[in-house]
Amino acid sequence: PNIVLILADDLGWSDLGCYAADLHQTPHLDRFASESLRFTDAYAMPVCSPTHAALMTGKHAARVHMTIWSEGSLSGPKNRPLLQADSLHSLPRTETTLAKHLQQAGYLTALVGKWHLGDADHYPETHGFDVNIGGTHWGAPHTFWWPYRGSGRFGTEFRYVPHLEFGQPGEYLTDRLTDEALRVIEQAGDEPFFLYLAHHAPHTPIEAKPADISYFQSQLSSEMHHQNAVYAAMLKSLDESVGRVLEHLEKYDLAKDTIVVFLSDNGGFVGIDGKSGQTVPVTNNAPLRSGKGSCYEGGIRVPLMIRWPGVTPVGSVCHEPVVVMDLFPTLLAAAGIAPTADSDMDGVDLRPLIADPAAQLDREALFFHYPHYYATTTPVCAVRSGDWKLLEYFEDQHIELYNLKDDLSESTEISLRHPEVVSRLRKQLHIWRDTVSAALPTSNPDYKTTVESK
């Protein structure tokens, strides 16, 4: 089968209509959900590059040593109790990516949009993609409006999106990336293709079409969770993009032979505006706690839908916890490719769930590792086992325990009530960290002097 993998950037778990959004209107994705297997307990990494790395390799970001976004690996804050863990800036070329496996099996492979896995020596072309439209080491565009370039928004560097020539004033990035994706589908002809459409939306800068913004401003009411009309308008363009891709597959009679996957790279952004330093809630992840960067559910739980015609039960819902690495072995198996025997594979083939959404995977726990600082967190790692979830913070080793079945919002910390669960999960977490050789933060020798000198 052909494979279309659509990744949204910073889309929160409750941002889509089919995941109970209120202000946001996503009719195309809602219809797609009704034709797909929709996961309620799907997870990504807390930020972007680690998710991209996990998706491409089938390995946990901690195992690949990419635990923070690419630029963030260069230097962390110097005035905090810990120095952040080391993280690679680029995905090593020794990794055999999903695209590389598919390319070797005769697929046309194309990335359209965000790459964010390293510098020019590690661009998509070096990792198994025949076509790279727009993929660079940057994690966000300067602007969503043509010509998509400029400086000053993300520091002084000049940013641009390559291979998007011949644009027009008023052209919007989400639409243009979709145009390019449709062209890939057309050009594939009779060849099987892997299209990785990694949208920048709805990542900052939060920009959308004026008419759409006006419409959502008119729809706002005070009791809604979602209160950002510009963000809602961005999602409208993202939703239309998915609709256009699905329509194109129908037009070329490819839909029945194409697996389509839609997911987000991390939880919704509730963070800090770079220019003003003010907290600007871009979206609201309620009922989940916190957002992007955090190991609370709001940072790591994401929408995930898979449509595999004739295989996925139409309009079904799966509550089994799954994670972004699982797509690697699942999609390779769907393409009839056996990945090289690699003991480092962290992903699990989801085909048993695809056949029976009520099935359970043979997996004890899911692990999360963010040994860095962010607006929403201090360095932390976490484990989910069944309904239990434990977080361990590196600054003071304090532990938090939640039962997600009873307390999805992680509002009631219950570690003192369940010492035996804490002991078991903490042990699991530490063994896992050792197994994947996870990089850990270290104490900052200059921290006290820094604080005293203020």
Protein Blocks (a to p, Z undefined) as FASTA:
>chain_A
ZZdddddehiafklpfklopaklccfklmmmmmmmccdfbbccdfblklmmmmmmnopaf
klnopabcfklmmpccfkbfbdcddddfbdcfkbccfklmmmmnopacddehjfklacfk
lgfklnopabdghiafbfbdfbfcdehiaehjlojbdcddehiahiaehiafklmmmmmm
mmmmmmnmmaccddddddfbfcdcddddfklmmmmmmmpcfkbmblcfklmmmmmmmmmm
mmmmmmmmmmnopmmmcccddddfbdcdfbdcfklopacdfbacbfbeciehiacfklmg
ccdddddehkacghiacfbdcdfklmmmmmmmmnopacdddfkbmbdcfklmmmmmmbcc
ddfbdcdddfbdcfkbccdddddehjbccdddfklopacdddfklmmnopaccklmmmml
mmmmmmmmmmmmmmnopacddddfklmmmmmmZZ
